[in-house]
Amino acid sequence: MRKVTAGLFHSVDGVVQDPFKFQFDSFDEDLGKGLTKMINSVDTVVLGRVSYQEWAGYWPNATQDDDFAAFINPVEKFVASRTLSEPLEWENSHLINGPLEDFITDLKNRDGGEIAVCGSISVVRQLLFAGILDELTLMTHPVVAGTGRRLFEDGDPQNRLVLEDQYATSKGNVVSTYSLRKD
């Protein structure tokens, strides 16, 4: 069975929205190496509509010398959206047909590498609370963002996570990888 993972940039006060606004001065070589290691095992990406539209407007025009551009442009991408329609403009991008949870569960049972949810706060939340997400990595930057959407909200169901790995980078980022505790 394939593993479904998600990685989000995160501020100390829990903001995950628009990380480019707070990560610019703390993104370091150690974090870059960790991200490269993560993407090396991924062959399928899941995006929500907002992330898809933002990324499809940027990454196809980014230089292929950029490690992430070289990864994200050709990789198979599935997009969760109720408003977009086929064909999607960004190469190797396809709409998810049917309920997200059913689609991802089916995808997990197919052959292949890891499935990574990139960005897409709503998709991460839905898969986490449905028990489908296998691993969540939070890359916490040493900054208080102050405003922006957080991954967790008041009233969310309680979930126990298991810390699988954690390390600090040279600029003080803390990368914590959790798995879902399945009792």
Residue, then its C-alpha position, 0 to 999 in steps of 0.5 A: m500500500r502506498k503512503v500518503t504524506a503532507g508537508l506544510f511550512h508552519s509558523v510558531d503560532g501555527v499559520v500555514q497560509d502563504p508561507f512565502k510571507f514569513q519563511f524568506d529569511s529562514f529557508d536554509e540549505d538544511l531545509g532544502k536538503g530535507l525537502t529534496k529527500m522528501i520529494n525523491s520518494v514521491d511520484t504522485v501529487v495531490l493539490g486543492r484548487v487554490s494551490y493548483q491555480e497558484w502553482a500552475g501560474y508559477w512553476p511551469n515558468a520557473t527554471q528547470d535548474d530549480d530542484f522543485a520545478a524539475f520535480i513538480n512540473p512533470v510529476e503526475k498531479f491530481v486536483a481536488s476541485r468542484t469548479l475546474s474542468e478538464p483539460l487542465e492546463w499544467e502538464n500531467s494534471h488531472l481532476i479528481n473524479g468523485p469524493l476525495e477520500d474514495f479517490i485517495t483510498d483507491l490511489k493508495n491501493r495502486d502500485g507506485g511511490e508516495i503520494a504527497v499532498c502539497g499546500s492545499i490546507s483543506v485537502v490536508r485537513q480532510l485526509l487527516f481527519a478521515g484517517i487517510l493521511d499517513e504522515l504529516t511533516l510540519m516545517t516550523h519557521p522561527v517566526v510569529a506570522g500573526t495572521g493567516r489560516r492555521l492547519f488546526e481550528d477550534g472544534d476540530p476532532q481530537n487526534r493523537l499523532v506519533l512523532e516519527d522524526q524531528y530535527a532543527t536546521s541551521k537557521g532554527n527551523v524545526v522539522s517534525t514528522y508525525s504519523l497518525r496513531k491508529d489504535 
